[in-house]
């Protein structure tokens, strides 16, 4: 499984832990992605659970309903993890591996 963004034929954009399989995808703990302008002329992102009233948090979508899937930016991935996932944060800076090894 990997966290990915998916655009559906309905126009909805979803972020979820995705498992791809023949004929479609299974989306676990999916959230709708909403873009909202703020009073500073910038756009903010809101994540809202998809079907929050559902008993199970896994949904199977056929390939015919998926337009595109892609990996989210680190910032969006981190926000999804913070709200719905593991709380693990992906560093946004590259670490100097040589420095880490030598101390």
Secondary structure, DSSP 8 states (H G I E B T S, - for coil): -EEEEEEETTS-EEEEEEEEETTEEEEEEEEEEEEEE-TTS-EEEEEEETTTT-SSSEEEEEGGGEEEEE---HHHHHHHHHHHS------SS---HHHHHH-
